[in-house]
Amino acid sequence: MPIPEQRDLDQARSDVRDWLAKKLSEREDLSISPLVGPAFTGFSNETLLFDATWNEDGEERSEGFVVRVAPTRHHLFLDPDFEIQYKVIDALDKRTDVPMPPMHWYEVDTSVLGAPFFVMGKVDGRVPADSPPYTMTGWLLEESTPDQRRTLVFSGIDALARIHAVDWRALGLDFLDKRQYGPVGIEQQLNYYEAYLRWTMGDTENPVADAALEWLRANQPEQHELTLVWGDARINNQIFDADHQCAAVLDWEMVTLAD
């Protein structure tokens, strides 16, 4: 598994603070906490979390933020169009009932952090861990009751259903149609993942994957409708509140249009 970029967090903290001070120029005495990353999850983009504090109308206020930085040293995906993630998250946050982090800014100036980045609001809650898996240890297994786990799972499924129900055309998400891989939908996805296979394997043969791809092409189901598809649907990519309800859907690198 690739390791996200490692940077001088003290220098990054200073850079982020100066950048945020320009975005929040009306706030006085702005300061931010040390930058930290989420533990044991997320390998496709660098993620930095911090809290900002300032004075406003004579009162001290604070807010949590999350910075997602475009990858520079490695690419986990075939077409790492970083701005697409921002556009999808921003549209879902502002115009649908899908539980999303509040989206704030997209920055194209690479002089700040060495790559484009976007900034979201921090959502309070917990995420079932990837490593070690939540099925083996951790709060969901050890602290939650069977009823609470059931609530969590069905809440996550409800969030997934809300994603599929949005009117992606009205949201202007037509750019998710990657015509270079063929007609939108199942055929496009199969062509995309064949290209992904060739990209990752290079000159190395993989008869198992090739046989699987051949079977998939021979057994394509009929396509009935096109919906917005999250692409990375699992509870490890959702934040859950104290009541085990889905508070936010994360990680949109694999978002697409499909049945």
SVG drawing of the C-alpha trace seen along z (x, -y; Angstrom):
<svg xmlns="http://www.w3.org/2000/svg" viewBox="-34 -43 44 60">
<polyline fill="none" stroke="black" stroke-width="0.4" points="0.0,0.0 1.5,-3.4 2.3,-5.8 0.8,-9.4 3.3,-12.3 5.3,-13.1 6.0,-16.8 7.3,-19.2 4.2,-19.7 5.5,-22.7 6.2,-24.5 2.8,-23.3 1.1,-24.6 2.6,-28.1 1.7,-28.0 -1.9,-26.9 -2.3,-29.5 -1.2,-32.3 -3.4,-31.0 -6.5,-30.7 -5.9,-34.2 -6.4,-35.6 -9.6,-33.6 -10.9,-34.7 -9.5,-38.2 -12.3,-39.6 -11.4,-37.3 -8.9,-38.7 -6.0,-36.9 -6.4,-33.7 -4.4,-30.7 -4.4,-27.1 -3.6,-23.9 -0.8,-21.5 -1.7,-19.5 -2.4,-15.8 -3.6,-13.1 -6.3,-10.5 -5.0,-7.2 -4.8,-4.0 -7.1,-4.9 -6.9,-6.7 -4.0,-6.2 -5.0,-8.0 -4.6,-11.6 -2.8,-13.4 -5.2,-14.5 -4.4,-17.1 -6.7,-18.0 -6.6,-21.1 -8.7,-23.4 -8.7,-27.2 -9.4,-29.8 -10.1,-33.5 -11.8,-36.5 -15.1,-37.6 -17.3,-40.4 -15.3,-40.3 -15.8,-36.5 -13.4,-33.6 -14.6,-31.1 -13.2,-27.9 -13.9,-25.5 -12.4,-22.3 -11.1,-21.9 -9.8,-19.1 -7.3,-19.7 -7.2,-17.2 -4.0,-17.6 -3.7,-16.2 -1.1,-13.4 2.3,-14.2 4.6,-11.2 2.2,-8.4 -1.1,-7.9 -3.4,-5.1 -5.9,-5.7 -5.6,-5.7 -7.1,-9.2 -6.4,-11.1 -8.5,-14.2 -8.4,-15.7 -10.8,-18.6 -13.6,-16.2 -13.7,-15.1 -14.2,-18.7 -16.9,-19.4 -18.9,-16.3 -18.6,-16.9 -19.5,-20.5 -22.6,-19.8 -23.8,-17.0 -23.1,-19.2 -24.9,-22.3 -27.7,-20.8 -28.7,-17.3 -29.7,-15.5 -26.7,-13.2 -24.7,-13.6 -21.5,-15.3 -18.7,-17.4 -19.3,-21.1 -17.2,-22.2 -15.3,-25.5 -12.6,-26.2 -10.6,-24.8 -7.1,-26.1 -5.2,-25.8 -2.1,-27.7 0.6,-25.0 2.9,-27.4 1.0,-26.9 1.4,-23.2 3.1,-22.0 -0.1,-20.8 -3.8,-21.8 -5.9,-21.2 -9.5,-21.7 -10.7,-22.5 -13.7,-21.0 -15.3,-21.4 -14.4,-18.7 -17.3,-16.4 -17.4,-15.0 -17.7,-11.3 -15.9,-8.0 -14.9,-5.8 -14.7,-2.0 -10.9,-1.3 -9.2,0.3 -6.1,1.5 -6.6,3.5 -10.1,4.3 -13.1,3.2 -14.4,6.8 -11.4,7.9 -11.0,5.1 -12.0,1.5 -14.9,-0.5 -17.6,0.9 -16.8,4.5 -15.9,3.9 -18.1,1.0 -21.2,1.2 -24.2,3.4 -25.7,5.6 -28.6,3.1 -26.2,0.2 -24.2,2.0 -27.4,2.8 -28.3,-0.9 -24.9,-1.9 -25.1,0.5 -28.6,-0.5 -27.8,-4.2 -24.8,-3.7 -27.0,-1.9 -29.5,-4.8 -26.7,-7.3 -25.8,-5.1 -29.4,-5.0 -29.5,-8.8 -26.5,-9.1 -28.1,-6.8 -31.4,-8.9 -29.8,-12.3 -30.5,-14.0 -26.9,-14.0 -27.9,-15.8 -29.5,-18.7 -26.4,-18.8 -24.2,-19.3 -22.2,-16.1 -22.1,-15.1 -18.3,-15.4 -18.3,-12.0 -19.0,-10.4 -15.6,-9.4 -16.3,-8.9 -12.7,-7.9 -13.6,-4.5 -16.7,-4.0 -20.5,-4.3 -21.4,-5.5 -22.3,-2.7 -21.3,0.9 -19.3,1.0 -17.4,-2.1 -16.5,-0.7 -15.2,2.5 -13.1,0.7 -11.8,-1.6 -10.8,1.2 -9.2,3.1 -7.1,0.0 -6.4,-0.1 -5.3,3.5 -2.9,2.9 -1.5,-0.2 -0.8,1.5 0.5,4.8 2.7,3.3 4.4,6.2 3.5,8.7 0.9,11.3 -2.1,11.9 -4.1,14.8 -6.5,14.8 -7.5,11.1 -7.7,11.6 -10.0,14.6 -12.2,12.6 -12.4,9.7 -13.3,12.1 -16.1,13.6 -17.4,10.2 -17.6,9.1 -19.4,12.4 -21.9,12.0 -22.7,8.3 -26.1,7.6 -28.7,5.5 -28.4,1.8 -31.6,0.2 -30.7,-3.3 -27.8,-5.6 -27.3,-6.9 -24.5,-8.6 -22.4,-5.9 -20.1,-6.6 -17.7,-3.8 -16.0,-3.1 -19.1,-2.1 -18.1,-0.8 -18.6,-1.9 -14.8,-2.6 -15.5,-5.7 -18.3,-7.0 -18.3,-9.0 -20.8,-8.0 -22.1,-10.1 -22.7,-9.1 -26.1,-7.5 -24.4,-5.4 -26.0,-7.5 -24.0,-8.3 -22.9,-11.9 -20.8,-12.2 -19.7,-10.2 -16.0,-10.4 -13.5,-9.5 -14.9,-10.2 -12.0,-9.2 -13.9,-6.4 -17.2,-8.3 -18.8,-7.5 -22.1,-7.1 -23.4,-3.6 -26.5,-1.4"/>
</svg>
